[in-house]
């Protein structure tokens, strides 16, 4: 890289619902230093300078290189805690809410959806108590074609209840800014868990892709009786009238997340799905038929909590691809898949680049240092032991093959990260990170001060 100028699934779910913080991990030392700050919105508002952390590793694995204080291109972040307290920060996304060309932050809480206005982070409530709790996932898009962003929302989250619950709706803007947004039903699917927008058919209009966690009527401990349905909803001509779903796939079991991307660069959107099966690639073929291909093995050690969990697609220097996952389900491994060296192989090559964590729960890929590749951003939700804290971890590829990675731990213990995303919040050309917490009930921005 170059220097830039500027357990068991039911038990797992039960622990999640209890929301208990845990202590736990590997021995780590960090030195606190005061950040001088920069001309960021949070700094201008007079927020107290956050304590920064620089990791000192006693040892490193063969795949992870330790970040030394003198390392060229060392990633540096300044932490800012936003004042709003959450019950559970289930999801966070980015949208320009007031058409000022600045990325605002939208957060899904158990009974409300809020947005925080850039740059002063004033909190606005979109809905409150208008859906069945818990709200769980969100996706921004101009649904009614008025040139302004609206949201699709998944609610009535009932983990392991595969027979009832799971509402899908969209939120429209009110006539007056001081009113709550309106909620319009789209459909229902038990254990609805993730949703995103993507143009699946190439008509320049995006479809809403919805994925439940489990198949209808499947039961613990293996959840294998019925596969889940990956659905695509096409917006009706009148968005307030019923939307018709298309079943893209009905083969997988216990899927935690998915990611739309053009993996094979053929101009069509593919879907990467993390499930008990591992990593599956869904592709649209002739006649709008979708095919599936298993390309990642996942961690198959425990039949009751196996495969892969979160998933994203990143870029290596020179244009290569990597797929990043947490494994197994809600697992303890950060895994990177790269294209197989054997041209006859169907499964991508699998590397575990970190296993010193407990309950990884968020994955993102973004260029944080201005070089040719995407850094891998991981949110850890639970503490492993006293030293293996929850929080933000970043992995920087050190070669074009994705064989070596440099790990940076940021703000250990600061957020029990349920979700995170990345955007340039202050327009300085550096991609920043925002994370939301479960047990910690908080929202933090990590301002990118990498030089």
C-alpha positions, 0 to 999 in steps of 0.5 A: 500500500502507499502513503496517502497525502491527505453455539447453537443457534437457538442459544445464540438468539436467546443471548441476543435477546437478553442483550447482556454485555460480556467481558472477554479475549486476547492480551492487548495493550493500548496507549491513550492519546488525545486527538488534536482534532480537525475541522470536522462538524463534531470538532466545530460543535465543541465536543470533547476530544475523544481518546484515541487508541494505538494497538500494540500486539504482542504477537501476530499470526502468519496472515495478520501483520502488526501495526507499529507506530512507525508503519507507513500508511497507518490508519488513524481514527478519532472517535466521536460519540453522538448524544442519542441513546438507542434501545438497540441499534439494529441497523444504520444506513446513509441517505441525503435526507434534506437534499443538501448533498451531505450524507445523513445517518439513519438508524433503526431502533426497536420502536422507531426510525431516526435520522441524524442531520449532518453536520450538527447531528440533530435527531429527527424521528421518522416513525415512533411506535407505528410498526410491530416491534422490533424494527430490524432492517432498512433500505433507502431509495426514492420509492415514489419517484419524487426525487427524495429518499424514502425507506423500506423497513423490516419489522416485527422481528421475532427470532426463531419464530418461523411461523408468524411475524415479519412485516415489510413496509415502506415509509413515505414523507408527510406533508409537514416536516413536524409530522411522523412519516406514513407507513405503507404495507408491502408484505410479510415474511417470518423472520424477515432480517435483511433488505437492500435495493438493486436493479436486478433486471436492468430497467434502471428501476431498483427492486427491493430484495428481502431475505428472512433468516430462516425458512417458514416452519423450520425448527431448531436445532438444525432448521433444515426442514424448509429452505428460506425464500429470497424475495424481490419486490417490484414497486407497483405503479402506485407504490401505495398499492400491493407489491408483487414478490418474485422468489429468486431462490428457495434452497438455502437455510439460516441466512444472516445477510446478503450483498448485491454486486456484479461479481463476474463483471457482466453488467448484471447484478449478482447476489452473494448470500451468507448462510448455513451452506457457506457463501452462495452466488445467485445469478440471473440468467435467461428468462429471468431465472436465477441460478445458485452456485456455492463458492465458499465453504463456510465453517461447517464444524458445528451443525447447529451454528455453521456456515457464514454470517455477514458478507461483503465484496471488496477489491484488491490492488490490481483489480482482484476480488475478495469476499469477506465473511464472519464465520460460522453463524454469529461466529468468531472468525474473520474470513476472506475468500479469493478466487481459486488458484486452481482453474478447475476449482468451484470453491474460492480459496478460504483464509481465516485472517482473525479468530481473536473475537466473539460474535462478529456482527458487521462487515463493510469494505471501503477504501480508507487510505487512498491506495488501490484496495479496499480495507475490510471493516469488521464490527465485533458485538461481544467481548471475548475476555477482558482483553478481546473487546468488542468494537471496530477492527480494520484489516488492510490488504498488504499484497495483491493476492490478499494473502497478508493483512494488517489489523488495526483495532479502534476504540476497543470496548466502545461499541457493541457493534450491531451494524456499521457503514461508511461514508465521507461525512465531512467532505474531506475526501476521507471515508469515515465510519459510523457504528451503532450498538446493542448492549452499549446503546450508542452511536459513534462516528470514527473520523478518518484522520489517516495521512 
